[in-house]
Amino acid sequence: MLSEKPWKLEALMRFLLGVVAFMMIGSLALRLLPDPHARLPTLVVNTLTFHLGVLIITGVFVREHGLTWHEAFGWRDWSPRRVVVPALLATAGILPLSWMLAGVSAQVMTSFKTEPVQQATVQALQTSVSSSERAVFGLIAIVCAPVVEEILFRGILYPAIKRLGFPQTALWLTAILFALSHANTMTFLPLVLLALLLTWLYERTGNLLTPILTHATFNLTNFLWLILEQRIRLPIFWPS
């Protein structure tokens, strides 16, 4: 079970200001690129500024509370029974539901004369031609994004809001913010569902590694499916 985290409101505010600051730094860095529309440099800059920035300020946040990363996020237990098995089972359950919801969302959008559009990352991967581009996309989707997003939404924001006495608000607000952060209408509902599952896993295990691995496995499956789709024209909905 997830133990109460001693996240202080003042420290949380500083953490969130740091997140915004690194987002602004990333936006400024993109303007300095020779070609701000080039996919690979843009992706690398975004990753280095936002993802690396969140990890840096998380380190500061954790030290402010006198904790180690293992203590802060329950990383003491690496046993497959506590981490790998729940992650694989959760991924197997959530994948078909997320694909179904994405398909329903696409149909509803079409009925309202709105064209369903894939996430920018998926579009970029679909049009990428070099193996280096695909490797970078895969690294970010399968490793960087799950680690950083789970630390941000499940590791820090969810326990902090819950500690204020609003567990249901913490659950739904972090799920909605997680979905909104991907900026895609078609995948909004699947991502809310995924976020609810990831939070439940964190609550049940008290170990952030479980939702991180679930998130990573979810993205890995979609990444491989997307590569297959490019080769043999499979239908694809990639919610995260």
Protein Blocks (a to p, Z undefined) as FASTA:
>chain_A
ZZddfbdfklmmmmmmmmmmmmmmmmmmmmmpmblmbmklmmmmmmmmmmmmmmmmmmmm
mmmnopafklmnopmbmcfklmmmmmmmmmmmmmmmmmmmmmmmmmmmmmnopacdddfk
lmmmmmpcbfklmmmmmmmmmmmmmmmmmmmmmmmmmmmmmmnopaklmmmmmmmmmmmm
nopaklmmmmmmmmmmmmmmmmmnopaklmmmmmmmmmmmmmmmmmmmmmnopacddfZZ
